[in-house]
Amino acid sequence: MLTQEQLLAMSSDDYMNQEQREYFRALLLEMKNDIRLQIEQAKAELAKMEYEADELDKAAQEEDRRLQLRFLDRQTKLLPKLDEALKRVDTDEFGYCDVTGEPIGVPRLLARPTATLCAEEKIRQEQQERNYRDH
């Protein structure tokens, strides 16, 4: 399998060839397994938390619990995005912008393997959202 350095060194003519798709499939599957383990660990930590009688300890524990729940929520929402990205790998749609059809780019996909928009389109959408909120 390709290394990240080999992946980045490939020509743009080779964009999303079989080797690159296999690299990202393996990356997505690894991320999915890591997230499942993190979710299991976070749930186990939440389950073993005991209630404290002291008000300060209780407040600190509630803050820890709140942070754990936020983490769980974020990780749980990421799993379907990883599944969608894996489906795009299988249908050869992975790595291309949903809006423009342009390549998303290997560096962006390495940073965010679930990306469905090229950087230019993402910036355009964020500017539209900002303008909408400001008016």
C-alpha positions in Angstrom: 0.0 0.0 0.0 1.1 3.6 -0.6 2.6 5.7 2.1 1.3 9.3 2.7 4.5 10.6 1.1 4.1 8.5 -2.0 0.4 9.6 -2.2 1.3 13.2 -2.1 4.1 12.8 -4.6 1.9 11.3 -7.3 1.1 13.3 -10.4 -2.3 15.0 -10.7 -2.9 12.8 -13.8 -3.0 9.8 -11.3 -5.7 11.4 -9.2 -8.0 8.9 -7.5 -6.5 5.9 -9.3 -7.0 2.4 -7.7 -4.0 2.8 -5.4 -5.2 6.1 -4.1 -8.7 4.8 -3.5 -7.3 1.8 -1.7 -5.2 4.1 0.5 -8.3 6.2 1.4 -10.5 3.1 1.9 -7.9 1.7 4.5 -7.7 5.2 6.1 -11.4 5.5 6.4 -11.8 1.9 7.8 -9.0 2.6 10.4 -10.7 5.8 11.4 -14.0 4.0 11.8 -12.5 1.3 14.0 -10.7 3.9 16.1 -13.9 5.9 16.6 -15.8 2.8 17.6 -13.2 2.0 20.2 -13.2 5.6 21.5 -17.0 5.5 21.8 -16.9 2.2 23.8 -14.2 3.7 26.1 -16.1 6.9 26.6 -19.3 5.0 27.4 -17.4 2.8 29.9 -16.0 5.9 31.6 -19.4 7.4 31.8 -20.9 4.3 33.3 -18.2 4.0 36.0 -18.6 7.7 37.2 -19.8 7.8 40.7 -21.8 10.6 42.2 -19.9 12.8 44.6 -21.5 14.3 47.8 -19.2 17.3 47.8 -20.7 20.2 45.8 -17.3 21.2 44.2 -16.5 17.6 43.3 -20.1 17.2 42.0 -19.7 20.3 39.7 -16.4 19.1 38.4 -17.8 15.6 37.7 -20.8 17.1 35.9 -18.5 19.1 33.7 -16.5 16.0 32.9 -19.7 14.2 32.1 -20.9 17.0 29.8 -17.6 16.9 28.0 -17.8 13.1 27.6 -21.3 13.4 26.2 -20.3 16.1 23.7 -17.4 13.9 22.6 -19.7 10.9 22.2 -22.1 13.0 20.2 -19.4 14.3 17.9 -17.9 10.8 17.3 -21.3 9.2 16.8 -22.1 11.8 14.1 -18.8 11.1 12.3 -19.5 7.3 11.8 -22.2 7.8 9.1 -20.0 10.3 7.3 -17.2 7.7 7.2 -19.7 5.1 5.8 -20.8 7.6 3.1 -17.1 8.3 2.2 -16.5 4.5 2.0 -19.5 4.2 -0.4 -18.1 7.0 -2.5 -14.8 5.1 -2.7 -16.7 2.1 -4.0 -18.6 4.1 -6.6 -15.5 6.0 -7.7 -17.1 9.3 -6.6 -14.6 9.8 -3.7 -12.3 12.7 -4.0 -14.6 14.8 -6.3 -16.6 17.9 -5.3 -20.4 17.1 -5.0 -21.2 20.6 -6.5 -18.6 21.2 -9.1 -17.3 17.7 -9.9 -13.7 19.1 -9.6 -11.1 17.1 -7.7 -11.1 17.9 -3.9 -7.3 17.3 -3.8 -5.2 14.8 -1.9 -4.0 17.2 0.8 -7.5 18.2 1.7 -8.7 14.6 1.8 -5.8 13.7 4.0 -6.8 16.5 6.4 -10.5 15.6 6.2 -11.2 12.3 4.5 -15.0 12.8 4.7 -14.8 16.0 2.6 -17.4 16.2 -0.2 -16.6 19.8 -1.3 -13.5 21.2 -2.9 -11.9 24.0 -0.9 -13.2 26.7 -3.3 -16.8 25.5 -3.0 -16.6 25.2 0.8 -15.3 28.8 1.0 -18.0 30.0 -1.3 -20.7 28.3 0.9 -19.3 29.6 4.1 -19.2 33.1 2.7 -22.9 32.7 1.6 -23.8 31.5 5.1 -21.9 34.5 6.7 -23.6 36.9 4.4 -27.0 35.4 5.2 -26.4 35.6 9.0 -25.2 39.2 8.7 -28.3 40.4 7.0 
